[in-house]
Amino acid sequence: MSVAGRSPALGGSYGPNLLAEVARYASVVGELAGRETFDVIHAHDWMTYPAGIAAARASGKPLVAHVHAIEFDRCGEHGNPAIVDLERRGLAAADRVVCVSQYTADVVAKRYCVASQRLRVVHNAVLPNETPMRAPPARATPEPVVLFLGRVTYQKGPAYFLEAAARVVKALPNVRFVIAGSGDLLPSIVERTASLGLARHVRFTGFLSGADVERMYREADVYVMPSVTEPFGIAPLEAMALDVPVIMSRNSGVAEVLKSALKVDFGDVDDLADKIIALLTRPALRAALVAEGRRELAGMRWETRAAQLIDVYEEVTGMKTQRRSIA
């Protein structure tokens, strides 16, 4: 409820009941939308879809829903039914649904029956790396390092990373593996590491952020993204921006735009192990992927993605915007 024309303050934290916070946020946004002036509403993922719907109802302005992931990506078939319902309602109400990959658009069309006429694909990008080819970083150990960096959850496929590691060390006993991240599977992954006899080969860093993430990339010789499902996957772009060759799941949106990465079917731990070994033992392959990756990333600019979003805004509003040229 507003008091004397003022809306309640939003603290910016999730609070003990996230769904209740989502509903409260929607109420505040709906009230604001009735008295503010704007042309289009852009809602990102399920936590803001109710607010987007409320704003559209209050203002009569078009709604763009942006899908970065859906509950089926995060949890498979065992997601939260309340979140699934919010996603279904938000996507049904949207005038356009922007997805971060064609892979995600196909999943959204199948899971939520969104017609292709309302779907648009705008891939993610990465900030350009203006530095020259990097020198080998100072590292804690001289052994080659293979990195998993992400949430330690079913979706991200850490178990496949670990099973591949067990195969790699049989051929290359000096390789070290790093699992950087936290998540609900972390205790079972630690236990599996011990049962595979990999305790001295695998290091767990816990959750990393900021400069620690960049430092971890710079220490890595190979980055692996073995996801079961990945709407896009920005981490491979971050790794390649720091000249780290990438192996990733074909079940990812980023696979649509990256040619200079080795790809595997998720769960194929033998193929994953073979590709890790190839990158660690074939310097020419590694150098070729790093060089080609730099060329690819140069064309993946956020300015280009922003222009694509403006195209979507113009579709739903019928307005043409004055744009600056992109150099």
PEGIFEN-V262917 format. One record per backbone hydrogen bond with DSSP energy under -0.5 kcal/mol. NH is the residue of the N-H (numbers start at 0). CO is the residue of the C=O. E is the energy in kcal/mol with one decimal. If there is no record, write none. Layout:
BEGIN
<<NH:CO:E> <NH:CO:E>>
END
This chain:
BEGIN
<<2:5:-2.2> <5:2:-2.0> <10:8:-0.5> <17:15:-0.5> <20:16:-1.9> <21:17:-2.4> <22:18:-2.0> <23:19:-2.3> <24:20:-2.7> <25:21:-2.1> <26:22:-1.9> <27:23:-2.1> <28:24:-2.8> <29:25:-2.5> <30:26:-1.7> <31:27:-2.4> <32:28:-2.9> <33:29:-0.9> <33:30:-0.5> <34:31:-1.7> <35:31:-1.4> <37:35:-0.5> <40:61:-2.4> <42:40:-0.5> <42:63:-2.8> <44:42:-0.6> <44:65:-2.5> <47:43:-0.5> <47:44:-1.8> <48:44:-0.7> <49:45:-0.7> <51:47:-2.5> <52:48:-2.6> <53:49:-2.4> <54:50:-2.6> <55:51:-2.3> <56:52:-2.3> <57:53:-2.1> <58:54:-2.0> <59:55:-2.6> <61:38:-0.6> <63:40:-3.2> <64:62:-0.5> <64:95:-2.4> <65:42:-3.3> <66:64:-0.5> <66:97:-3.5> <67:65:-0.7> <72:69:-1.3> <73:69:-1.7> <74:70:-2.6> <75:71:-1.4> <77:74:-1.6> <78:75:-0.5> <80:78:-0.5> <82:79:-0.5> <83:79:-2.3> <84:80:-2.2> <85:81:-1.9> <86:82:-2.5> <87:83:-2.5> <88:84:-2.5> <89:85:-2.4> <90:86:-2.6> <91:87:-1.9> <92:88:-1.7> <93:89:-1.1> <94:62:-2.5> <95:62:-1.4> <96:117:-3.3> <97:64:-2.8> <97:95:-0.5> <98:96:-0.5> <98:119:-3.1> <99:66:-1.4> <104:100:-2.1> <105:101:-2.6> <106:102:-1.8> <107:103:-2.9> <108:104:-2.5> <109:105:-2.0> <110:106:-3.2> <111:107:-2.5> <112:108:-0.8> <113:107:-0.7> <114:112:-0.6> <117:114:-1.7> <118:114:-0.5> <118:115:-1.0> <119:96:-2.6> <121:98:-2.7> <121:119:-0.5> <123:99:-0.6> <125:299:-1.5> <129:127:-0.7> <136:217:-0.6> <145:175:-2.5> <146:221:-2.9> <147:177:-2.8> <149:179:-2.3> <151:181:-1.7> <152:150:-1.8> <155:152:-0.6> <156:152:-0.7> <156:153:-1.3> <157:152:-0.8> <159:156:-0.6> <160:156:-1.4> <161:157:-2.2> <162:158:-2.3> <163:159:-2.3> <164:160:-2.0> <165:161:-1.8> <166:162:-1.1> <167:163:-2.4> <168:164:-2.4> <169:165:-0.6> <170:166:-0.8> <170:167:-1.2> <171:167:-3.2> <174:171:-1.7> <175:143:-2.9> <176:200:-3.3> <177:145:-2.7> <178:202:-2.8> <179:147:-3.3> <179:177:-0.6> <180:178:-0.6> <180:205:-0.6> <184:151:-2.3> <185:182:-1.6> <188:184:-2.3> <189:185:-2.4> <190:186:-2.1> <191:187:-2.4> <192:188:-2.2> <193:189:-1.7> <194:190:-2.3> <195:191:-1.9> <196:193:-1.4> <197:192:-2.6> <200:197:-1.8> <201:197:-1.6> <202:176:-2.6> <204:178:-1.7> <204:202:-0.5> <205:178:-0.6> <211:208:-1.6> <212:209:-1.0> <213:209:-1.3> <214:210:-2.5> <215:211:-1.9> <216:212:-2.3> <217:213:-2.4> <218:214:-1.2> <219:215:-0.7> <219:216:-1.1> <220:144:-2.9> <221:144:-1.4> <222:244:-2.5> <223:146:-2.8> <224:246:-2.7> <227:154:-2.3> <228:154:-1.2> <229:250:-1.4> <236:233:-0.7> <237:233:-1.9> <238:234:-2.7> <239:235:-2.5> <240:236:-2.0> <241:237:-0.6> <241:238:-1.2> <242:239:-2.0> <243:238:-2.0> <244:220:-0.6> <244:242:-0.6> <246:222:-2.4> <247:261:-2.6> <248:224:-2.3> <249:263:-2.7> <251:249:-1.9> <252:229:-2.1> <253:231:-2.1> <255:252:-1.9> <256:253:-1.2> <257:253:-1.4> <258:256:-0.6> <260:258:-0.8> <261:245:-2.4> <263:247:-2.1> <267:264:-2.2> <268:266:-1.7> <271:267:-2.1> <272:268:-2.4> <273:269:-2.4> <274:270:-2.2> <275:271:-2.2> <276:272:-2.4> <277:273:-2.2> <278:274:-2.2> <279:275:-1.8> <280:276:-1.5> <281:277:-1.5> <282:280:-0.5> <284:281:-0.5> <285:281:-2.0> <286:282:-2.8> <287:283:-2.2> <288:284:-2.2> <289:285:-2.3> <290:286:-2.4> <291:287:-2.5> <292:288:-2.3> <293:289:-1.8> <294:290:-1.5> <295:291:-2.5> <296:292:-2.7> <297:293:-1.4> <298:294:-0.5> <298:295:-1.5> <299:296:-1.4> <300:298:-1.1> <303:300:-0.5> <304:300:-1.5> <305:301:-2.7> <306:302:-1.9> <307:303:-1.6> <308:304:-1.9> <309:305:-2.2> <310:306:-1.7> <311:307:-1.4> <312:308:-2.4> <313:309:-2.6> <314:310:-1.8> <315:311:-2.0> <316:312:-1.9> <317:313:-2.1> <322:320:-0.7> <326:324:-0.6>>
END
